[in-house]
Amino acid sequence: MKSGDVIKLVEIAAAWGAYFALHSLLAADGAKTWVARHWPRLLPGYRAAFNLISLVALLPVLWLVYSGNGHWLWRWHGALWWLVNGAALAALLAFFASTRAYDMGEFLGLRQLGQSQRANAEAFTLSTFHRYVRHPWYCFGLVLLWTRDMNGPLLVSALAITLYLVIGSRLEERKLISQYGRRYRDYMSKVPGLVPLPWKHLTAAEAKALISSPDENSAG
């Protein structure tokens, strides 16, 4: 591998690291609290601004990844091409199907624009996909990532994104445990985090029973 190729891979890894650092900083409760303290009138627009900044900041990283032609490390052919692309298509369709279980207006930050203060915490719910994996969107994203043909820049990106999703899911679950307590701990013990396991999931009846179980919040 040429020294120029190595330098580019390092630049791509650094760019992803900077992007993830910015994303984590803005997603942290501390950033929202700071905005609420200094500019409370801007708080209803925080989620929408967060999404917009995340999208705009992603563009130069993607330009760096896709600029130039890296040597292919592997490419899918024949039956494997159909298999991996079939998996990618299934993940994409599952993602769009799963959006029905979310309040997309709130996720995009559009609903909050008309609110003068923070909404109450969301109730604990489990969609069909959540019965099989705790983070369906992360799972679908990983399938899409690792079913692509890979060159050096794409492989570095896939590794960086995978690491961030693993770490991010752990940090996110700290908040969920604080919010839902024992109920979420029970859920964690019964459903895998990122990769579905055939022998580890909730039936519809078990999910319903867990949702209706009493609130016993405990951060410890």
Residue, then its C-alpha position, 0 to 999 in steps of 0.5 A: m500500500k502506498s504512503g498516500d493511501v495510508i495517509k488518506l485512510v488515517e484522514i478518513a478515520a480522523a474525520w469519522g472520529a471528529y464527526f462522532a465526537l461532535h455528534s455525541l457532544l450535541a446528543a448529550d444531555g449536558a448540551k441540551t441543559w446548557v441551551a436550556r439555561h442560556w437560550p431557553r427559547l431555542l430549546p424547542g428547535y434543538r432536535a431539528a437543529f441537531n439533525l440538520i447539523s449532523l447531516v451537514a457535518l456528514l457531507p465532508v466526511l462522505w466526500l473524503v470517503y468517496s473521493g478517488n478510487g481505492h483498491w477493492l479488498w473484496r467484491w461480491h459475485g454470483a450467489l453471494w451477490w444475490l445473498v448480501n444484496g437480498a439481505a441489504l434490501a430486507a434491512l432497508l424495507a424493515f427500516f421503513a416498516s419500523t418507522r411506523a413504530y416511532d413518532m417520526g415528527e418528534f424524531l426529526g424535531l418537527r413536532q417540538l417546534g410548536q412546543s414551549q417546553r420539553a414534552n413528558a418522557e416517552a412511555f415504555t413501548l416495544s415494537t415488533f422489531h424490538r422483540y428480537v433486537r434492542h436497537p433495530w435501526y442500528c442492526f439494519g444499519l450494520v447489515l447495510l454497511w457490511t453487505r457492500d463491496m469494500n475498498g480501504p476507505l469503505l472498510v475504515s468507515a464500516l469499522a468506525i461506524t460499527l465501533y460507534l454504534v456499539i459504544g453509542s448503544r451502551l451509552e444510550e442504554r444507560k439513559l434508558i435504564s435511568q428512565y425505565g429502571r428494572r423494566y429495561r434491565d429485564y428487557m436487556s436480559k431477554v433480547p440481544g442488543l445489535v444482532p438478533l439471536p433465534w433463541k433469544h427474543l420476546t413473544a408478543a405476550e411476553a412483550k405485552a406483559l413487560i410493557s404493562s409491568p409496574d414502573e420501578n425506576s432505578a439508576g443503580 
